[in-house]
Amino acid sequence: MRLSEFWVAVSDEFGPEYGRVLTHDLVLGDVGGLTAQQAIARGVATREIWLALCKATDVPPNRWYGVGQREPKKR
C-alpha cells in the first residue's frame, strides 16, 4: 500500500477530518504503541498501519482494504 493509498483509505473510511484526528491521536498497539503518523515517520509499512487502525477502530474486515482499493492478489 502506497502512502497516498493509505490516506485515501483513511479519508474514505473515516472522513478527512476525523481520519486526520485518528491518525494523529490514536495509539496503535499493533505497531508498537505509536500513532499512525508516528509509525509512518518511523518507516512502518503503511499496510501494517492501516490494518492496525482498522482493528483498533472496529472496521469490519470486509473493508480493511480501503474503500475503492483493490484487494491484494491471492498467493
JOFENDA-V682594 format. One record per residue. PSI is psi in degrees with one decimal (NA if undefined). BURIAL is # if it has 24 or more other C-alpha atoms within 12 Angstrom, else .. Layout:
psi;burial
PSI;BURIAL
PSI;BURIAL
This chain:
psi;burial
124.6;.
159.1;.
-41.2;.
-37.7;.
-37.0;.
-48.4;#
-34.3;#
-45.5;#
-42.9;#
-47.5;#
-42.1;.
-39.2;.
-41.0;#
-9.4;#
151.9;.
-42.7;.
-51.9;.
-35.5;.
-42.3;#
-38.9;#
-47.1;.
-46.2;#
-22.8;#
-36.1;.
-30.1;.
120.1;#
128.6;#
111.8;#
-32.2;.
-10.6;.
36.4;#
24.8;.
28.4;.
159.3;#
167.0;#
-42.3;#
-37.5;#
-41.5;.
-41.0;#
-46.7;#
-28.9;.
2.1;.
14.6;.
141.0;#
133.7;.
-31.8;#
-42.9;#
-40.5;#
-44.9;#
-46.1;#
-39.6;#
-41.2;#
-42.2;#
-46.2;#
-44.5;.
-25.1;#
10.7;#
36.5;.
131.9;.
139.7;.
-29.4;.
-8.0;.
10.7;#
-17.6;#
8.3;#
140.6;#
127.6;.
3.4;.
145.5;.
144.4;.
150.4;.
156.4;.
143.1;.
140.1;.
NA;.
